[in-house]
């Protein structure tokens, strides 16, 4: 069943009931200030770093679910309700939540009062703007009392949730009831000492009252569904002193029949230089000049509306880089709107802050950020450049890297450290994608520190060389790459034997010895080692390129000789040299990762080379047929089968999950696109398209009661066929699924991708989409590609460029400003 619908014209998902199977959220912000907001106004805001600059408080694992956000309480003659349904849960005559690109609008109506609250973070602004319109829909006057509400977090989200003996004593606020634009409440905890930043929550009118102390507003032992101030209909004018600081404005609103009033609330983050922190010599009053300047930008409804229009145009411009028009509206909306929107969210968030990631434990991932770049580089190439340099600076001189880094400091996370041996080659993948998109080879000459130490700086190309050499120099007895603590699958821990409860499987490396090997990293090396060779060749380093290709070929042979199990590729060799992912085992016989990636890398793919043995040439087909037969489900491809039912000390965390969940037989949506791409390599576009639709959220909208999560963005995981709740998704929004799926659908199913010297047009989508047009901007030119698809299996496109037939499927880049018309016939 559905709980809403897509509005493609406005690029919104419209939720028509508050009773969705799980909170369905959106992200506000595109640069520094970010907010999470659910369809019931839950969530929180932060500046740059969800751990170190948390502005408002949200409690995960709370009961009831999704309590804590930005709320507006309405007292209509003693009837107290919230237009977002939560937290009061008074039944509404009408409810609608519209999640758009960078904004959300929640509308609730009760007792003849209609409240529309629109939330957004304007472009280049460190604030969340809330435009609230209140309308009297009756034929009688209305006297209303409105109460805004947010709860401030004490900046460090981890400390905020743990260090109560200190934190319940330090909360400080300032109230400016008659400010230049209205009433403003300032959160200044720790500003007197080490902090140079504060928050403000303001409204563009003089409030009748205010509250800044949570207990005074809510009432001791009360919940947010029964707060004493809104129930009483009057603010308490409380001033927080320690305990839990909040911000609430009390507004008295008189409405004639049919009349509306609009208010603009602003939740902002401000910083002052150390020599300009105070407005008085006694250092007691914060310098509010930056806040006044911010609030003046949104002092009127017209200013807020103009900022919203600018935000809409920002997304229109961004998404015009790649678009498709076809007969399948679900394909179009996923490609044109929601998938690209999600990849921008992963660019901003990595894996740090969602309704499944608290924003405390993980910062930016080395592997995560480099993979995410594959999906967003075409949208914001200049920011992708900056991200590449930031990520590369966390690399060690030997080519390995910190697995994570904190976005505020851009320094490696010591708690996690390194030892994830697929990390290095992802840097090569990301730089290659950037070079293909931009042609900006100057980035390779940028001086980039190792371990953020400028004394160790070298060119970015040298960083790529160290990445390449790290894999070459860390191989095991079969000539395959050593896995380290883990490879792409963090839960496959072949050197980390743990029997202690609560111990990290990834950081408890206790079985060194150079034995445990990864077939997945080997396939990754074959694919991206070839990219390193191509980059070297573009730099005129023919000898380096030749040596690299020789190393790649050596790895390919190692996979063919030691990575094949008869009908599919092995996953790994463990610490004892025992193969993992083999038919000889009773569990975990086949794993998805090496099947998709090996075929992507061309290993076992049919070759025109007459010296290629027939047994090897058919391996790619056999591997992907085994994926279909053993891993396939209506909800996607499971990670391995059969799932593990006993804990295996030699394998680590993967065997701790119940069968069918996460890495143990779950549908890990992140790696499904690798099989989709692999199928296009084999010319089986019909099967590739079918696999894509199984995990694409717009195609799952009809089973939202099963899927549970948002029907407009990808999830990380869907419960597998051995799970009791097969088809139920978890971990939406922040997942590498977003980038990899966009790569799969845009570059391989629709078949339009940038290369070093031109645009590749090579669609493989099967008969489901007989004709479509892709519009793609690249290097300043616009390409309009019309595809006429016969659906014939294995057929490759014949191209006509501006009316003239061309050989092959590479179209050289045109001059900036020009428009190129391409016809591709399959």
N, C-alpha and C positions, 0 to 999 in steps of 0.2 A: 504494500500500500504506500501511497504518497502522503507527505506531510506539507507539501508545498508544490511549487512549480518553477521552472526557469522562465525568466522574462528576457529573452535574447535581445530585444530592442533596447532595453535599458541596461543590459549586461548585469542583471541582478538575479539572485535566487530569492524567491518570495516564499516565506514560511507562513502558513496560515493558521497554525495552532501552536500554543506554547508547549504542547505535550508531545514533543519529538522524542524518539527513543534514547537520545543522549543530547547534551547541549551541543548545538550547532553554532560554530563560532566564525568570526572573521578577524582579520588583522587590519589595524589602522596604522599608517605611517610608512614611509619609504626611505628615510635617511637616518635620523638619529633618535627621534621620539617614536615609541611604538606602544600600541595598546592591543590587548586581546579583548574581544567583546563577543558574548554569546547572544543568541536570539532573545534572551531574557535579561540582557544588560549586565550579565556577570562578567568577570575578568578583571584585568589590572593593567597598569601602565608602567613603563620604565623608560629610562634614558640610556640608550646605547647598550647597556649591559644589564640583563635581567636579574643578575645576582647582586651586583655592586651599586646599581642606581635604581632600585625598585621604588617607585613613587607611591603606588597604592597597594593595599594588602589584599591577598587572595589566599584562602586556605584550601589546599588540596586535600582530598580524601574526606571532605566535609560532609556532614549530614544536616540538612538535606543537600543533595547534589547542587553544585553551582550557586551557592549562596556567598555573596560578596562581590560587589561591583560598583557601578555608578547608578544610583537609584533616584527616582523622583516619587515622593509620597504625595498623594492627593487627599485632602480632607474636604469632602463635599457635604457640609452640614452634618458632620459626624460620621459619614461613610468614608472610611479610610481604605485606599487601594493604590496599587502601583500599575501604571500602564504597561510595564514590562512583564506583568503577571507575577513573577517573583519580585520581592520576597513575600508580599502579603498574601498572594494567591487568591484574592477575591476574584470571582468569576467575571469575565469581561464580555460585553455585548459584541465587541469586535476586537480581533487581534491580528496584527500583521507585522512581520519582521522582514525587512529587505536588506540582504547582504549584497553590497555592490563592491566596486573596485576601490578599496581604500576608505569606504564609508559604510555605515549601517544605519537604517532608519527603523525605529520600533514605534508602532502605533497601537494604542489601547483606548478603548471607549467603554465608559460605564456611566450610568445615570445621566445620560445626555451631555457628558463632557468627553471631548475627544482630545487626546494628547499625542502629538507627533514629536518624537525625539530623534534628531539626526546627529550622529556622532562621526567625526572625521578628524584626521590630522592633516592640516594644510601642508602644501609643498613648502619645503625649507622652513619649517616652523617646529619649535620644540614644545608643542602643546596639543592637547586634544580639545577640539571645539565641539560644543553641544548646543545645537539650535533646537529649542523647545517651543512648540506652538501649542497653545491651549485654546480650544474652541468650545463655545456653548452651542450645542446643536438643538436646544429646546426653545420654546417660545416664551420662556420666563427668565428673569435675571438669575445669575449665579454668583454666590459669594464663596470663593474657594481659598483654601490655605495650601500652599505648595511648600514642600521641604526637599531640597536637594540633599544628597548624601554621598560622600566618599570616605574611606578610612585610609589614613596615611600609613605606609610602611616606613620603617626606620632605616631606609637606604640599603643596608646589606641584608639581603633577603634570608640568608642562612642564619646570621646572627639575630635577625628580627624574629625568627621562629624558635630560637633556642635559648638566648641569653636573657631570660626574663628578670633575673635578679638585678641586672643593670637597666634593661630597657624600660621597665615599668616605672623608672624614676627620671628618665631624661627627656620625655616628650615635651616639646615647646612649640608654641604657636604665637602669631601676632594677628590681630583682627583690625582691619581698616574698613570700618562701616561706611565712611563717607569718602571713598577714594575718587580719583578723577573720573572714573567710568562707572562706578558702582561700588558694591561691597566685595571686598577681597579678604580671603583667609590665607595666611601664610604658614607653611610648615617649615620650621627652622631648627629641628632637632640636630644637635651637634654643630650647628653653625657657629656657635661662640668659640669653638676651639679649632678643630682640624678641617672642617668642611668649608668650601667656598660656594656651595650651592644650596638652593632652597626651592620649594615648590609653592605654587599658588593655585587656589581654586576660587574663582570669582564669577560674579554675575553682573551683567551690564545695567543694573538698576540698584537703587538703594534698597537693601533688604530691610524688612520689618524687624527681623531678629536673626540670630545666628546660634550655632553650637559648634564647639570644637572638642568636647569631651564625650567619648562614646557612651559611657555609662549614664551620663545625664540625658543623652538623646534616646538610647535604647531602653534603659532601665536594667538594673541588676537582675540577673536571672531571666531576662526577657530575650527573645530572639528578634531578628530583624522583621519578622512577620507581625510583631506586636510592639513597635517602638512607642515609648510614652510621649515623646514630643509631638509627632504627627497625630497621635490619638487625642492628645489634649488640644491640639489645634493652635499651639503657640510655642515659639522657640524659648529655650531656657536661658539663652545668652551665656552659655557655659564657656569657660576658658580652661583648656586642658593644662594640667600640671602633672607631668608624668602620665602614667597609665596609658590609655590608648587614644591618641589624638585623631580627630576626624575633622571634616569640614561640612557644614550644612548651612544653607541659606533659607530663611523663612520668608515667604512672599505671600502677601495678601492680594488676591486678584478678584476684581469685580468685572463681570462680563454681562453685557446686555444680550438679549436673544440674538443668536447668530454671530456674535462678536468673537474675534480671535485676538489673542495677544501672543507675542513672540519674545522669548528671552534667549540671550546668548550666554552660556556658561563656558568658562575656559579653565582647563586644568593644565598648568604650565610648569616647565622646569627652567630655572634661571641660574646663572653663574656670575659671580663678581670677582674681579681681580683682588688679590690680597690687600692692596692699598686702597680699595674702594668698597670694602665689605659693609661699612657702617654709614648710617645717616647722621650719627651724632658722635660727639667727642667721647662720650662715656661708653661707647661700643655696646649699646643696649637695643638700638633700633636698626634693623637691617636696611640696607640701601635698596629701596624698591624701584629705583629708576628703570632698570631693565624690565621689571614686571609691568610698570606703567606703560612702557613703550609697547610691550607685547599686547596688553589688554586694549590699548588704543587701536590696535589693528583690527579688533573684532568688537568694537563698541556698539556697532549697529547691525541690524539684520542684513542690510545691504552689503556690508563688508563681509559678513560670514558667507552670504550667498556667492559673492564674487570669489572668495577663496575656494568654495566648493566647485565653482565652474572651472577654476584653474586646475584643481585636482582632476576633474573629469577629463580636461584636455590633456593633462599629463599622461593619463592612461591611454587615451585615444592615440596620441603620438607614439607611445611606447609599443602598443600592440599592433600598429600598422607595419611593423618590420616584417612580420610573417602572418599571413592569413590564408584561409582556404574557403572556397565556396563549392558546395557539393549538394547532392540530393539527400544527404544524411544530416539532419539538423543536429543530432547528438555529436557526430564527428566534428561539425563546424564549431559548436559551442565549446567543446573540450579544447580544440586546437586554438581557436581564435581568442578565447576568453580565459577559461578557468585553469587550464594547464599552465599557460604562461603566467597568469597571476600567481599561481602556486609556486612556480620556480622563482619568482621574484621574492616571495615570502621566505623560501629556503635560503635565498641569497642573503637576506637580512638577518634571519634567525639562526641559520644552520640547524642545529638540533636542540637549541637552548630553551625555548619557551613556548609551550603549547599546553593543551589540557592533559597531556600525557608526559610532558617534560616540565619540571618545576621551575626551570631557569636557574637552578642552584647548582646542579651537579655537573652539567656539561657546558662548555663554552663553544668555540668554533672548532670543528673537527678538521684535521688535515685532509683526511680521505673524504670527509663529507663535503667540505668547501670546494675541493678540486673537482669532485664529481658534479656538484651543483652547478659549477661554472659551465659545464657542457650544455646546460639548459638555458642559462640566462645571458651568455656572452653576446648573443645577437641583439639583446635588448639594451644593455648598458655596457658596451665594450670598454669605455674609459674607466668605469668602476671595476670591471673585471680585471683590468690591468693592475689597479691598485690592490685588489684582492690577491692576485698572483704574487705580487711582491711581498705582501704581508705574510702569506702562507710560506713562501720560500724562505723567509727570514727565520722561520722556526725549524729549519732543517739543520742537522748536525753536519760537521765536516766530512763524516764518512758516508753521507748520503741518506742516512736514516733521518727520522724526524720526530719531534713531539707529536703525539697522536692528537692533542687538542691544544688550543690556546685561548686565552681570555680576550674578548673583543675590546675591552676598555684599555688594556695594557698592550695587547698584541704580543704577549710573551707566552712561552710554552707552559703548559699545565704540568707542574712537577709531580702532582699526585698520580697522574696516569703515566707520564713518561713516554717512552718509545717502545720499540720492539714489535710493532705491527708491520710485518714485512711487505705488505702490499702498498703501504703508504708512498714509498719513493716514486714508483712508476705512475701513480695518479698525477703527480706534478707534471710529468711528461705529457700525459693525456690532456691536461688542462691547458698547458702552454701551446700544444699543437692546435687545439680548438681555437684559442685566441688568435694564433697566427693565421689560421685559415680564414677566420672571420674578418680580420682587420688588415692583414698584410704588414703589420707593424713589427718588422723584425728588429727594430731598434731596441725593443724590450730585452732582447737577448744580451745586449751590452750593458744593461743596467747593473750597477754595483749593488749587490744584495748581501747582507750579513749572513753568516752562519750562526745559529743559536743566538740571534739578535746581538751579536758582538761585532761592532764595526771594524774591529781590528782583524777579523776573519773574513771580511767581505771579499766577494769575487763576483764575476759576471753571472747573470741568470743562466746563461748557457753552461757555465761550469756547474751550477746547481743541477741542471739536467744531466750532465755527464756523471756527477756523483750519484744521482738517482740510478742511472743506468748501470754504473759500475757496482753499486751496492748489491743489486740482484745477481750480477755476474759473479761477484766475489763471495756470495753467500749461498752456496749450493751444497746439496747433500750427496749421499752415496750413489743416487741414481742420476745425478746431474741436474736435478730439479731444484728450484729455489727452496731455501729453508723458510719455514713458516713463522719462526719467532714466537711471540706470545699468541698471535692469531694472524689470519689474513683478513680478507673482506668480511668474513663471518667472525665477528668478535667472540662468538661463543664456541668456536672450535679451538680448544686450548690444548695443544699437543705437547707443550712443554711446561704446563702449569698444573701440577697434580695437587688437588686440594681435598682434604678430609675435615677441615675446620669450619664449622658453621660461621657464616658471615664474612668469610675471607673472600677477597676478590679473585675471581678465576683468571682475570687478565693480568693483574700485576704481581701475582704470586709465581713468578717464573723460577722454577727450582729443578728443571731437568735440562740443563744445557748439554751440548754434546754434538750438535751438528748432524742430527739424524732426521728429525721430523721435517717432511717436505710437503709442499703444496703444488698440486697440479693446476689449481686455479691461478696462482701467481705465475706459473710457467706460461699459461695461455695469455695472461695479461702482458707478460714480457714479450711474447711473440707479436702481439698486436701493437703495443706502444713502443717496443724496441724498434720496430719498423718506422714509427713516427720520429723517433730520435734520429735514426739514420737519415730520414728525409730532411729534417731540420739541419743536420750537419751538412748535408749536400747543398742546401740552399745557402749555407754560409761559405761554400767553396771548400769544405773540408772533405775531399773525396776519400782520403785514406781513412779518416774517422768513420765515414759512412760505410765504407767497405768492411771495416773491422766490426762495426755494429751489426751489419747484415749477416756476417759470419757467425756472430754470437747468437743472433736470433735463429739462424738455421740450426745451430747446434742445439738450442733449446727445443726447437720444433722436433728434431730427431729424438731428443730425450722423452718428449711427451709421447711420440709415436711408439717408442720402444718400451717405455716404463709406465705410461699413463693410460693404457687402454685395457679394458677389462673384458673384451669380447663383443659387447653390444653397446657399450658406453664408456666414457672416460672416468677413470678413478678420480676420487676427490683429493686424496693425500696419502702420505705414509706417516704413521705415528712414530713416537719416540723409540719403539721397539722394531721399527722397520716393517710393521704390518700394514697392508693396504686398507684404506678406508673408502667406502663406496664401491664395494665389490659384490658380485652375485654370490660369492662364497660365504657371506655373512647372512645372518637371519634378520638383521635390522639395518637400516641405513644403506641399502644395497646400491641405490643410485641417488646422486645429488645433482641439483640443477645447475649450480654455478659453472663447473667446468664444461658442461655440455654446451650451454649458450656461448660462453666466452671462447671456447676452442673453435667453434664454427665461425664466430665473429672474426677470429684471428686467421681463418682460412685453414686451420689444421684439419686434415681429413676430408677437405672439400675436393670434389672431382677436379682433376687437373688435366690440361692438355699435354702435360709432359709424359711421353710414352714410357719413361723410366719409373713412373710412380706405380708401385704395386697396386693391383686391383683391391687387395684387402684393406689397404690404407685409403684409397680413393673413395671408398663407400662408407667410411667411418662416420662422416658428418651426418649422412642420411640415417644411418643406424642409430646414432646417438640421439638425434632429435625424434626419431620414431619411438625410441625407448622412453623419451620424455613424455610424448603423447600417451603412450600405453600405460606408463607406471605413475607418472606425476600429475596427469591431467584430472581436473575436476570442473564442474560447471562454474565454479567461483575463481578459477585460476589454477596455476601450476604450483603444487606443493614443493617445498624446498628439498625434502628427501623422502624416500619411502623404502620399506616401512619405517615408521617412526620408532625411536628408541623407547623401550619400556623399562629399562634398568639403567642405573647410573654407572657410567663407564669412567673410571678414574683417569684413563689414558686419553679421554676426549674432552673432559671439562664440562663447561656450562651447557653446551648444546643438549646433553642428555639429562639435564635437570628439569627441563620443561615437560609438562604433561604432553602425551602424544597429540599432535595436531596443532600445537600452539608455538608461535614464534619460530625459532630456528629448528625446532624438533617437529618437522612435518607440517608446519604452518605454511600458508601461502604468503611467502615473503614477496610482496608486490615489486620490490626494488629490482629483483633479478628476473622477473617475468619478461621485461623488455629485452633482455639479452637473448632469450629464445625467440622473441618476435623478430629481432634483427637477424638472428641466425637463420630463421625460416626465409627471410627475404634474400639472404645470401644464396640459399638453395633454390630460389625462384618459386617458393611456395607461399605466395602472397595471401591466398585464401586462408590458409592455416594461420599465418601471422596476424591477419586482421581479426580472425576469430579469437585468438588468444588475447589480443589487446582489449576487445570488448568485454571480456570476462572480468577484468579488474577495473575498467574505466568507469568512474562513478556515475556518469550520466546514463550509462547503460544498465546500471544497478538501481536506478531511482525507484523502479516499480517494486523492489523488494527491500525498501528502506527499513521495514520492521525486522528484517533478518540482518541486513548490513549494519544498521543502527547509526553509523556515522554520517557525516555530511555527504549528500549526493552530488556535490560539486567539486570536491577535491579528493585526491588519492589518499589512501591509507597505507601505512607501512605494512600491516599484516592483516590477513583474513584467516580465520580459523580453518584448518585443513580438514581433509576427509576423515581423519581418525579422531577429530575433536567432537565432543558432545554438541557443540553449537557451530557446526560447520557453516561457513558463510558469514559469520559475524566478524566485523572489522574492528581493529584497534589501532591507535597511534596515527591519527590523521594529521594532515598538513605537513609536518616537518619530517620529510623522508626523501631519500634519494630516488624514490619512485617517481617523484615529480619530474626531475631533470631527465632521468633515463627514459621515462615514458615519452616525454616530449621529443627527445632524440629519436626514439623508435618510430613514433607516428609521423613526425615532420620530415625526418631525414631519410627514412627507409620505407615506410608504408606509402606516404605521399612522395617520398624520394627526391627531395630537394635539399641539398647540403653544400656548404662551402668547402672548397679545397684550397690548396696553396695557390694554384694558378687559375682557378675558375670555379664555376658552379657546376656541381654534378647533378644531373637529372636522371634518376633511375628508380621510378616508382614500382612498387610490388605490393598490390593491395587486394588482389582477387576480384571476383565478379560482383561483390557487394556494392562497390562504388564504381559504376560504369564510366562516369565522367566527372572531372572536377578541375578547378582552376586555383592555382597557388600564386599569390602575389608575395614576392620576396625582395626586400631591400638588402643590398650587399655592396659595401665599399662605395656608397654614394649613388649607385645605379639601381633601377627598379626592374625586376624581371617578372613578367606575367607568363606563367606556364600553364597551358591548357593540356590536360591529359585525357586522352581517349583510350579507354581500357576495355579490351576484348575479354579480359578475364582468363585468357588462355594460360594454363600453368607453365611457368618457366620462361615465358616470353619476356624479352627485354625491350626497352623503349627504343624506337627510332625517332630521331630529333629533327625538327625543322626550326631554324633560328632566323627570325625576320624573313620568313618565306623561303629560305634556302636550306636544303638538306645538308646535314653535317655528319661526319663519321664519329662514332663513339658517343659517349654520354657526358663529356666535359665541355662546357661552354665557357670560353675565355671571358674574363671580367671585362665589362664595358666601361667606357669613360663615365666618370661621375656626372650625374644629372641626366643621363640618358635612360631610355626605357627600351627594354628588349622583350620581344614577343617570341615565345618558344612553344611549339606544339610537340607533344610526346605521344606517340601511338604505340600501344602494346598489342 
